[in-house]
Amino acid sequence: MSLHEIVARVLSVPADQLTDESDPTTIGSWNSLRHIELIVHIETAYGLKFSRSEMVGLRSVGQIRAMLLKKGVQESELYPT
């Protein structure tokens, strides 16, 4: 499952409308509870853990993508073909 598919499923938005700039100001359903749910789904999907400070700093799809890459997830794992 791609990063956009995970975000779309958790936040109930179309995956094809997500961009790196998508964040709580552009997605009305992205509230604090959904943020935690999103983090849990991402951690499970990619087999990693975020620290508390990392979780707080992940405030857009682009920031999430960048952190996953920093943690060693390959771009091809984020957006499989």
Residue pairs with C-beta under 8 A, 6 or more apart in sequence:
1 45
2 15
2 78
2 79
2 80
3 42
3 61
3 64
3 65
3 68
3 78
3 79
4 15
4 16
4 18
4 61
4 79
5 15
6 38
6 41
6 42
6 45
7 13
7 15
7 18
7 22
7 38
7 61
7 64
8 14
8 15
8 18
9 41
10 34
10 37
10 38
10 41
11 27
11 29
11 30
11 34
11 38
12 29
13 27
13 29
18 61
19 61
19 62
20 60
20 61
20 62
20 65
21 60
21 61
21 62
22 60
22 61
23 30
23 59
23 60
23 61
24 30
24 31
24 35
24 59
30 38
35 55
35 58
36 55
39 50
39 55
39 58
42 50
42 64
42 68
43 49
43 50
46 68
46 71
46 73
46 77
48 68
48 71
48 73
50 58
50 67
54 67
57 63
57 67
58 64
58 67
65 78
68 78
69 75
69 78
